[in-house]
Amino acid sequence: MDISGKVMVVTGASSGIGAATARAAASRGARLVLAARNQERLDELAEEIGGALTVATDMRRPDQISRLFEAVIDRHDRVDVLVNNAGQGLHVPVEQIKIDDLIAITELNVYGALRAMQAAIPLMRAAGGGSIVNVSSGTTQMANPVGTAAYSATKAGLNMLSRAARAELADDGIAVSTVYPFVTKTEFHNKLRAGSMSTAGSQL
Ligand SMILES: NC(=O)c1ccc[n+]([C@@H]2O[C@H](COP(=O)([O-])OP(=O)(O)OC[C@H]3O[C@@H](n4cnc5c(N)ncnc54)[C@H](OP(=O)(O)O)[C@@H]3O)[C@@H](O)[C@H]2O)c1
């Protein structure tokens, strides 16, 4: 796939998989738009990769997602690739899941990703196509996702949004992909909404 010159929006670009994705895409000539809450980290990464638009964005906030895409249109007037990567984990047994925690990670892992897709789709369609990459989780593929029920439920929701969108958007030339990372050394496991790998009794 030739991504040289393509406008690529990466959410959760301030660390981990999102930052690594941005670095890899920049090295192949993509024009990056970096989104996450931590503006300072986004600016550092932008400098490292030779320039990028950075937009501090809380992906739980619909107004901030709208502002992100307005900034993209102002700068580039198009979106070719959206990497819906921002996400947070929650590792507690089913019996102890707090609904407020589940709501918070659903707002980020499902609603935030959906809103970004809904902002990007008409722009991609108008440009004749594009690519949406949704970062899910290997926990949704495990037979016994012990301790990750709430988190994997949100990512399973994202999987189904991806599957339906893939079929719905095929005729528009918009590819929808789902990535299933397994345990990856990032800040993710230190920034869980609640619980920990050990308290969850997780087999990960
Ligand atoms: N690491 C793993 O083992 C693993 C396994 C399976 C799936 N994943 C998935 O991979 C994706 C990337 O995670 P990672 O491992 O790279 O973890 P990470 O290093 O913790 O990165 C998470 C990213 O999401 C951003 N983020 C968190 N809350 C946000 C919010 N409310 N609004 C906007 N951005 C927000 C963070 O930036 P700010 O704090 O600056 O906002 C950060 O850039 C996630 O969707 C995660 O569920 C990871």
The ligand as an SDF file (V2000), in Angstrom:
LIG
                    3D

 48 52  0  0  0  0  0  0  0  0999 V2000
   -0.9200   -2.6680   24.8830 N   0  0  0  0  0  0  0  0  0  0  0  0
   -1.6480   -3.7540   24.7560 C   0  0  0  0  0  0  0  0  0  0  0  0
   -1.2890   -4.8380   25.2700 O   0  0  0  0  0  0  0  0  0  0  0  0
   -2.9430   -3.7090   23.9660 C   0  0  0  0  0  0  0  0  0  0  0  0
   -3.5700   -4.9360   23.6950 C   0  0  0  0  0  0  0  0  0  0  0  0
   -4.7450   -4.9270   22.9620 C   0  0  0  0  0  0  0  0  0  0  0  0
   -5.2670   -3.7430   22.4860 C   0  0  0  0  0  0  0  0  0  0  0  0
   -4.6390   -2.5670   22.7690 N   0  0  0  0  0  0  0  0  0  0  0  0
   -5.2770   -1.3360   22.2670 C   0  0  0  0  0  0  0  0  0  0  0  0
   -4.3030   -0.5850   21.5640 O   0  0  0  0  0  0  0  0  0  0  0  0
   -4.6940    0.7940   21.6020 C   0  0  0  0  0  0  0  0  0  0  0  0
   -3.4690    1.6260   21.9670 C   0  0  0  0  0  0  0  0  0  0  0  0
   -3.0900    1.3090   23.2850 O   0  0  0  0  0  0  0  0  0  0  0  0
   -1.5720    1.3010   23.7600 P   0  0  0  0  0  0  0  0  0  0  0  0
   -1.2260   -0.0810   24.1180 O   0  0  0  0  0  0  0  0  0  0  0  0
   -0.7110    2.0140   22.8020 O   0  0  0  0  0  0  0  0  0  0  0  0
   -1.7260    2.0940   25.1430 O   0  0  0  0  0  0  0  0  0  0  0  0
   -1.1630    3.5070   25.6580 P   0  0  0  0  0  0  0  0  0  0  0  0
    0.3180    3.5720   25.4920 O   0  0  0  0  0  0  0  0  0  0  0  0
   -1.7580    3.6690   27.0160 O   0  0  0  0  0  0  0  0  0  0  0  0
   -1.8220    4.5600   24.6470 O   0  0  0  0  0  0  0  0  0  0  0  0
   -3.1700    4.9090   24.7350 C   0  0  0  0  0  0  0  0  0  0  0  0
   -3.3820    6.1630   23.9210 C   0  0  0  0  0  0  0  0  0  0  0  0
   -4.7780    6.5190   24.0200 O   0  0  0  0  0  0  0  0  0  0  0  0
   -4.8530    7.8900   24.3850 C   0  0  0  0  0  0  0  0  0  0  0  0
   -6.0560    8.1480   25.1420 N   0  0  0  0  0  0  0  0  0  0  0  0
   -6.4570    7.6270   26.3190 C   0  0  0  0  0  0  0  0  0  0  0  0
   -7.6170    8.1740   26.7170 N   0  0  0  0  0  0  0  0  0  0  0  0
   -7.9380    9.0720   25.7580 C   0  0  0  0  0  0  0  0  0  0  0  0
   -9.0060    9.9860   25.5970 C   0  0  0  0  0  0  0  0  0  0  0  0
   -9.9890   10.0940   26.5070 N   0  0  0  0  0  0  0  0  0  0  0  0
   -9.0390   10.7590   24.4910 N   0  0  0  0  0  0  0  0  0  0  0  0
   -8.0360   10.6800   23.5710 C   0  0  0  0  0  0  0  0  0  0  0  0
   -7.0040    9.8510   23.6650 N   0  0  0  0  0  0  0  0  0  0  0  0
   -6.9500    9.0670   24.7600 C   0  0  0  0  0  0  0  0  0  0  0  0
   -3.6040    8.1710   25.2030 C   0  0  0  0  0  0  0  0  0  0  0  0
   -3.2280    9.5400   25.1060 O   0  0  0  0  0  0  0  0  0  0  0  0
   -3.5530   10.7020   26.1630 P   0  0  0  0  0  0  0  0  0  0  0  0
   -3.4310   10.1240   27.5250 O   0  0  0  0  0  0  0  0  0  0  0  0
   -2.5420   11.7500   25.8250 O   0  0  0  0  0  0  0  0  0  0  0  0
   -4.9560   11.1430   25.8430 O   0  0  0  0  0  0  0  0  0  0  0  0
   -2.5830    7.3390   24.4390 C   0  0  0  0  0  0  0  0  0  0  0  0
   -2.0700    8.0750   23.3590 O   0  0  0  0  0  0  0  0  0  0  0  0
   -5.8630    0.9070   22.5750 C   0  0  0  0  0  0  0  0  0  0  0  0
   -7.0630    1.0070   21.8590 O   0  0  0  0  0  0  0  0  0  0  0  0
   -5.8050   -0.4070   23.3370 C   0  0  0  0  0  0  0  0  0  0  0  0
   -7.0700   -0.7830   23.8050 O   0  0  0  0  0  0  0  0  0  0  0  0
   -3.4810   -2.5240   23.4960 C   0  0  0  0  0  0  0  0  0  0  0  0
  1  2  1  0
  2  3  2  0
  2  4  1  0
  4  5  1  0
  4 48  2  0
  5  6  2  0
  6  7  1  0
  7  8  2  0
  8  9  1  0
  8 48  1  0
  9 10  1  0
  9 46  1  0
 10 11  1  0
 11 12  1  0
 11 44  1  0
 12 13  1  0
 13 14  1  0
 14 15  2  0
 14 16  1  0
 14 17  1  0
 17 18  1  0
 18 19  2  0
 18 20  1  0
 18 21  1  0
 21 22  1  0
 22 23  1  0
 23 24  1  0
 23 42  1  0
 24 25  1  0
 25 26  1  0
 25 36  1  0
 26 27  1  0
 26 35  1  0
 27 28  2  0
 28 29  1  0
 29 30  1  0
 29 35  2  0
 30 31  1  0
 30 32  2  0
 32 33  1  0
 33 34  2  0
 34 35  1  0
 36 37  1  0
 36 42  1  0
 37 38  1  0
 38 39  2  0
 38 40  1  0
 38 41  1  0
 42 43  1  0
 44 45  1  0
 44 46  1  0
 46 47  1  0
M  CHG  2   8   1  16  -1
M  END
$$$$
